[in-house]
Each structure stands twice: as C-alpha cells, then as structure tokens.
Amino acid sequence: MKPVYPLHYRVALLPAYQPNPLRALLSLQLAEKTIEAPAAGQLLVRMKAAPCNPSDIAFMQGGYNVVKPLPAVPGFEGAGVVADVGPDIDPAWIGRRVSVFVQGHNDGTWAEYVLVSPKHILPAPDGFTLEQAAMFFINPFTAWGLMETASGQNVLMNAAGSRLGEYLLALSKQRQMHLIGIVRKEQTAETLIKRGFDSVLVSSSPDFEQQLRQAIQQFQPHLFLDAVAGEQCGQVASLLPPDSRVVVYGGLSGKEISGISALQLIFKKLTISGFDLNAWFAAAGNEKVNEVARQLSLIIRNNEVQNPVAITVGLDELAKGLRHYLGAMSEGKMLIRF
Ligand SMILES: NC(=O)c1ccc[n+]([C@@H]2O[C@H](COP(=O)([O-])OP(=O)(O)OC[C@H]3O[C@@H](n4cnc5c(N)ncnc54)[C@H](OP(=O)(O)O)[C@@H]3O)[C@@H](O)[C@H]2O)c1
C-alpha cells in the first residue's frame, strides 16, 4: 500500500562530527522527518534493516570521504521494500525487496524510509534473508573488486576477521589462490584457520615479524590488501617479494601509513595504491554490476560466507549496539531493524 503523504518517519541523527567514536555514537539522536512524495528519479524505500560498517564509524568521526551537512542521517547500506516511486520510475518496483546503497549527501539508511536513485538499488536475490539483503552492497562488491587486483597471485590481508575477509576467502578458494590473514587477537586466528585460511598471523604476538617472514617465504604473496594502514603497512610491505603491490582499502588504525622504503619502491618495484568501491561501481557499469551480483549471490546462497550479525537493535538502541560492535568487530555486525 502506498504511503499517505506527508509521510512522517523516524531517523537516527548525527548532530556533529566527533573524532572520538564513543562520543560520536553517544551523541546520536532519534528525530522525525517528513517526506512529501518521491521526486523524479527517486524511489522511496521502507527500510527493514541496515548494518553498521567501519565506514559508518569513520563517517560519524568526520574522517570519511563523505561529509554531509549536519545534522545528518548515517548509514551507507541496508535493505527494504520499495514503497513508492517518482513520476518517471517504473511502478513495477513498488513492493519489491531491494538492497540499498546510499552515498553522497543524501540521508542515509539509519531511517525508517530512504529516498534513493535507481542506480543505488539492487533487487534482493530470491532466497536471501533480510540480513543477507541488508549487507549485499558494500563488502561483497569490495571483495570482488579487490580480488580483481590480485591477477591470480596469492594474497596477504590484515583485518582478516572482517566480513570482507569472509568474501575474500570464498573468492580465493574459487580461484584456487592462497589467502594469508593477519589479525590482532589469538581467538580470531583460531576461528579463521578453521574456516580455511592457509595461514593466520597475530599482530600482537611477540614473534609476529618472524611468523610473517615465514608465511611470505612459503606462500610468496605478491598482493597485500591493507585495511589497517599505520606502521603495519610499512612493516608488511618491507617483507614482500619483489614486484609486489599494496592496495590500501581501509584505515582502521586511524594512522598515516609509515615505513615504506624508497629503495623498495625504486629497486624492488613495489607499488602502492588505494581502492574505492564508489570508483569501482562507476567504472563497472550496469551489466557488469548485475553479473557480479549474480555470482556473489551464489556464494551467499551456498553459505560460503556466514555474514554473522552479533547484535540486532532498534533505532532507539544504537548506543548499545554500537558499543557491542566496536568491542568485538570480528564477531559480526550490528544490525538495525525497523
Ligand atoms: N575502500 C572501500 O571501498 C571499502 C569498502 C568496504 C569496506 N572497506 C573497509 O574494509 C575493512 C573491513 O570492513 P568490514 O565491514 O568487513 O569490517 P568488519 O566486519 O566490521 O570487521 C572489522 C575488522 O577489523 C578489525 N579491526 C578493527 N580495528 C582494527 C585495528 N585498529 N587494527 C587491526 N584490525 C582492526 C576487527 O578486528 P577485532 O575483532 O580485533 O576488532 C575486525 O576483524 C574496513 O576498513 C572498511 O572500511 C573499504
């Protein structure tokens, strides 16, 4: 049934950017907004679920690529049902379950309703749970894009207990490549070895560097996927074989990259670059995105990834959910249900 306008709905609102993540999450407020009707080029989605990703935390800290005018509604992805469409959009969308991706300055997905453009939705594949549909955009496609940079060579990654790590593991198995992980907790390493990582190193262990040398010697990874940055990037890069690449796709340490040797760049042909999912989507085009979505949905339906949700909360329980997520990120996401 179409909503009655003006439509009043609840959102989470960030009043100010806060470098301290705890302060940022405690500052979130519940607020009411109003929509008159979707305009041309817009679909109105009744949100059902939305996760919290590291990019949402970075956004609330004011440390992300997207900086919205304040107060702002956070949330870069989620899932829901199309409730209404603008005058130029096919009304057949109404009632369809969709995965949503919000970038730019528009209100985010931590809201009961969101307005999106057709290029920022995907029909939720048949058989997907709500959780799977809500987390179908950011990590699956990023893992795919990162794997494209591997050219079949073995891969070393940090923050390996992440959901993205799950997708990289599934994709590396399909391609018969070895995946070596770096984590910061022993318990995470034990879980990942059971899941099928070829080797998992614990960065907090006193013999980390020696373990890293051995793993690099054994598996010869020529690609390091770095989500942490800081001094760990330089430490790992210095041990990679000649002709290796570092692709930085996250900055979880909150620190600048350091310790990259000029000699290694010049004489061992180390290259370093970044990965941005938005740029990947822009370059990919619709046909490729749909084909990759089909292949990723098979991985999800075949339970090759688990996508665990560690805590589910309502819009009025965000501080509780975010505290839990920040304390044990490898356990799974915080999911907001509306
Ligand atoms: N560039 C892009 O376009 C793009 C797109 C998607 C995702 N990403 C990035 O990909 C990364 C993983 O995202 P996700 O959603 O898969 O994460 P996630 O499932 O929420 O898990 C986060 C992981 O990072 C680890 N971690 C957190 N802070 C860390 C630190 N300071 N040092 C080392 N490890 C740390 C956590 O380990 P503990 O359990 O030990 O806390 C956990 O395993 C993030 O950096 C995210 O921003 C980038």
The ligand as a MOL file (V3000), in Angstrom:
LIG
                    3D

  0  0  0     0  0            999 V3000
M  V30 BEGIN CTAB
M  V30 COUNTS 48 52 0 0 0
M  V30 BEGIN ATOM
M  V30 1 N 37.6290 1.0840 0.2500 0
M  V30 2 C 36.3780 0.6410 0.1550 0
M  V30 3 O 35.6810 0.9380 -0.8130 0
M  V30 4 C 35.8500 -0.2390 1.2420 0
M  V30 5 C 34.6080 -0.8790 1.1040 0
M  V30 6 C 34.1900 -1.7650 2.0840 0
M  V30 7 C 34.9500 -1.9510 3.2410 0
M  V30 8 N 36.1290 -1.2620 3.3560 0 CHG=1
M  V30 9 C 36.9770 -1.4520 4.5470 0
M  V30 10 O 37.1760 -2.8230 4.7630 0
M  V30 11 C 37.5200 -3.0250 6.1180 0
M  V30 12 C 36.7080 -4.1980 6.6650 0
M  V30 13 O 35.3200 -3.8580 6.6650 0
M  V30 14 P 34.2480 -4.9030 7.2300 0
M  V30 15 O 32.9110 -4.2870 7.1330 0
M  V30 16 O 34.4740 -6.2130 6.5860 0 CHG=-1
M  V30 17 O 34.7060 -4.9670 8.7630 0
M  V30 18 P 34.0160 -5.7210 9.9920 0
M  V30 19 O 33.3770 -6.9630 9.5420 0
M  V30 20 O 33.1830 -4.7440 10.7300 0
M  V30 21 O 35.2730 -6.0890 10.8720 0
M  V30 22 C 36.2610 -5.1390 11.1950 0
M  V30 23 C 37.5440 -5.9170 11.3810 0
M  V30 24 O 38.6290 -5.0150 11.5270 0
M  V30 25 C 39.4060 -5.3820 12.6640 0
M  V30 26 N 39.9850 -4.1550 13.2070 0
M  V30 27 C 39.3180 -3.0720 13.6720 0
M  V30 28 N 40.1840 -2.1210 14.0450 0
M  V30 29 C 41.4270 -2.6160 13.8190 0
M  V30 30 C 42.7510 -2.1080 14.0110 0
M  V30 31 N 42.9590 -0.8770 14.5060 0
M  V30 32 N 43.7880 -2.9070 13.6910 0
M  V30 33 C 43.5930 -4.1430 13.1780 0
M  V30 34 N 42.3780 -4.6810 12.9690 0
M  V30 35 C 41.2980 -3.9220 13.2810 0
M  V30 36 C 38.4180 -6.0530 13.5950 0
M  V30 37 O 39.1090 -6.9250 14.4620 0
M  V30 38 P 38.7450 -7.0800 16.0220 0
M  V30 39 O 37.6780 -8.0990 16.1150 0
M  V30 40 O 40.0520 -7.4780 16.5760 0
M  V30 41 O 38.2650 -5.7190 16.4720 0
M  V30 42 C 37.5330 -6.8090 12.6060 0
M  V30 43 O 38.0780 -8.0410 12.2420 0
M  V30 44 C 37.2500 -1.7030 6.8170 0
M  V30 45 O 38.4520 -0.9940 6.9600 0
M  V30 46 C 36.3500 -0.9750 5.8300 0
M  V30 47 O 36.4090 0.4200 5.9640 0
M  V30 48 C 36.5830 -0.4300 2.3920 0
M  V30 END ATOM
M  V30 BEGIN BOND
M  V30 1 1 1 2
M  V30 2 2 2 3
M  V30 3 1 2 4
M  V30 4 1 4 5
M  V30 5 2 4 48
M  V30 6 2 5 6
M  V30 7 1 6 7
M  V30 8 2 7 8
M  V30 9 1 8 9
M  V30 10 1 8 48
M  V30 11 1 9 10
M  V30 12 1 9 46
M  V30 13 1 10 11
M  V30 14 1 11 12
M  V30 15 1 11 44
M  V30 16 1 12 13
M  V30 17 1 13 14
M  V30 18 2 14 15
M  V30 19 1 14 16
M  V30 20 1 14 17
M  V30 21 1 17 18
M  V30 22 2 18 19
M  V30 23 1 18 20
M  V30 24 1 18 21
M  V30 25 1 21 22
M  V30 26 1 22 23
M  V30 27 1 23 24
M  V30 28 1 23 42
M  V30 29 1 24 25
M  V30 30 1 25 26
M  V30 31 1 25 36
M  V30 32 1 26 27
M  V30 33 1 26 35
M  V30 34 2 27 28
M  V30 35 1 28 29
M  V30 36 1 29 30
M  V30 37 2 29 35
M  V30 38 1 30 31
M  V30 39 2 30 32
M  V30 40 1 32 33
M  V30 41 2 33 34
M  V30 42 1 34 35
M  V30 43 1 36 37
M  V30 44 1 36 42
M  V30 45 1 37 38
M  V30 46 2 38 39
M  V30 47 1 38 40
M  V30 48 1 38 41
M  V30 49 1 42 43
M  V30 50 1 44 45
M  V30 51 1 44 46
M  V30 52 1 46 47
M  V30 END BOND
M  V30 END CTAB
M  END
